[in-house]
């Protein structure tokens, strides 16, 4: 279950632009910092290869999958290389349906309560609030008042270590982290440092 992977550190690493030759090293840097969920967007170079490498080389308690999944047909390919997570920028009910038919975890992107309820009713394991820059914590709090209490809410887009608290106070369960954590130009050491900074920020929030 997605909730189990989020339990220790509810931060999702979004590795847009990752190249296969760097996948294992980047993955280990993230895991060493405490990350347990890694997403490779399909508009990256050779994404299926990177997902396959990560699925084979990361510890068993790490959830690996794909982001920017736009077509139900892509779900099968992700499953075939060992991916277990399907993340989308939108709430395509056919993609959600295919993911759940394959027993994969699915987190669609939503920007309205209508999309959020439709995605959850279709079997989504969490809703990805996207883009978070356009959906401030006050809106998330309003959604939380009407969404099912057990729904997992994960803002994605522009999140930094110092911007997490207002969303957590509003009811966010975790975050997807993009360019503030990883870009293809970053050295592995820098990615590891940024990952540790995010982990420390989350732990500080949890301890408060």
Residue pairs with C-beta under 8 A, 6 or more apart in sequence:
1 105
1 125
2 63
2 105
2 107
2 125
2 126
2 152
3 152
5 36
5 37
5 61
5 62
5 63
6 36
6 37
6 152
6 173
6 174
8 34
8 36
9 34
9 35
9 36
9 199
9 202
10 154
10 173
10 174
10 175
10 202
11 35
11 37
11 174
11 175
11 176
11 177
11 198
11 199
11 202
12 37
12 38
12 39
12 87
12 154
12 156
12 174
12 175
12 176
12 177
13 30
13 35
13 37
13 38
13 39
13 177
13 181
13 182
13 195
14 39
14 41
14 67
14 87
14 156
14 176
14 177
14 178
14 181
14 182
15 23
15 26
15 38
15 39
15 40
15 41
15 44
15 50
15 182
16 40
16 41
16 43
16 44
16 67
16 68
16 178
16 179
16 182
17 44
17 45
17 182
17 183
17 184
18 26
18 40
18 44
18 45
18 47
18 50
18 182
18 184
19 44
19 45
19 46
19 50
19 184
20 45
20 46
20 49
20 50
20 53
22 184
22 188
23 40
23 49
23 50
23 53
23 54
23 57
24 53
24 54
24 57
25 188
26 182
26 188
26 191
27 38
27 53
27 54
27 57
27 58
27 62
27 64
28 57
28 58
29 188
29 189
29 191
29 192
29 195
30 38
30 191
30 192
30 195
31 58
31 59
31 62
32 192
32 195
33 192
33 195
33 196
33 198
33 199
34 195
34 196
34 199
35 62
35 195
35 199
36 61
36 62
36 63
37 62
37 63
37 85
38 54
38 58
38 62
38 63
38 64
38 65
39 64
39 65
39 66
39 67
39 85
39 87
39 176
40 47
40 50
40 51
40 54
40 64
40 65
40 66
40 67
41 47
41 66
41 67
41 68
41 87
42 66
42 67
42 68
42 69
42 70
42 74
43 68
44 50
47 66
48 77
48 78
48 81
49 81
51 64
51 65
51 66
51 78
51 81
51 82
51 83
52 81
52 82
54 62
54 64
55 64
55 81
55 82
55 83
55 84
56 82
58 64
63 84
63 85
63 105
64 82
64 83
64 84
64 85
65 78
65 83
65 84
65 85
65 86
65 87
65 104
65 105
66 74
66 78
66 83
66 85
66 86
66 87
67 87
67 88
67 89
68 87
68 88
68 89
69 75
69 78
69 86
69 87
69 88
69 95
69 99
70 88
70 89
70 90
70 92
70 95
71 95
72 92
72 94
72 95
72 97
72 98
75 86
75 95
75 98
75 99
75 102
75 104
76 98
76 102
78 86
78 104
79 102
79 104
83 104
84 104
84 105
85 104
85 105
85 106
85 107
86 95
86 99
86 104
86 105
86 106
86 107
87 106
87 107
87 108
87 109
87 128
87 176
88 95
88 96
88 106
88 107
88 108
88 109
88 128
89 109
89 128
89 130
90 108
90 109
91 108
91 109
91 110
91 115
91 116
91 118
91 119
91 124
92 108
93 118
93 119
93 122
95 106
95 108
96 106
96 108
96 119
96 122
96 123
96 124
97 122
97 123
99 105
99 106
100 106
100 122
100 123
105 125
106 123
106 124
106 125
107 124
107 125
107 126
107 127
107 128
107 154
108 115
108 119
108 124
108 127
108 128
109 127
109 128
109 129
109 130
109 156
110 116
110 119
110 127
110 128
110 129
110 130
111 129
111 130
111 131
111 134
111 135
113 143
113 146
113 147
116 127
116 143
116 147
116 151
117 147
119 127
120 127
120 147
120 148
120 151
125 152
126 151
126 152
126 153
126 154
126 173
127 147
127 151
127 152
127 153
127 154
128 154
128 155
128 156
128 176
129 135
129 140
129 143
129 153
129 154
129 155
129 156
129 172
130 155
130 156
130 157
130 176
131 156
131 157
131 158
132 155
132 156
132 157
132 158
132 159
132 167
133 157
133 158
134 157
135 155
136 166
137 166
137 167
137 169
137 170
137 172
138 170
140 153
140 155
140 167
140 170
140 171
140 172
141 169
141 170
141 171
143 153
143 171
144 153
144 170
144 171
147 153
152 173
152 174
153 171
153 172
153 173
154 172
154 173
154 174
154 175
154 176
155 167
155 172
155 175
155 176
156 175
156 176
156 177
156 178
157 176
157 178
158 180
159 167
159 175
159 176
159 177
159 178
159 180
160 180
161 180
161 197
161 198
161 200
161 201
162 201
164 172
164 175
164 201
164 202
164 205
165 205
167 175
168 205
177 198
180 194
180 198
181 191
181 194
181 195
181 198
182 191
182 194
186 194
